[in-house]
Amino acid sequence: MQKIRVWDSKVLSDVFVLLQQMQTGIEQLVNKTGAQSLADLPNSMIPTEKLYEITLCYELMYSRLLEYDLLTTGNTKQSSMLH
């Protein structure tokens, strides 16, 4: 399988950072409002619950791309082993 081109990897990486910020913002909003579930949060153009699911799916996909060494990121792959 061929690696994703460097410029495409940059776009994926930039979107990953943006979605991580969204995910953190949603989690902070849950803590701030004391909402019992994501469905209790106010919606934007996309229901907040669905937006959060999108961030989780993208995070999983991005992790798999890194795991299978399909992205060219310029960073060394992090080991899950502690030394």
PyMOL commands that set and color helices and strands:
alter all, ss='L'
color gray80, all
select helices_A, chain A and resi 6-33+38-40+48-67
alter helices_A, ss='H'
color red, helices_A
deselect
rebuild
show_as cartoon
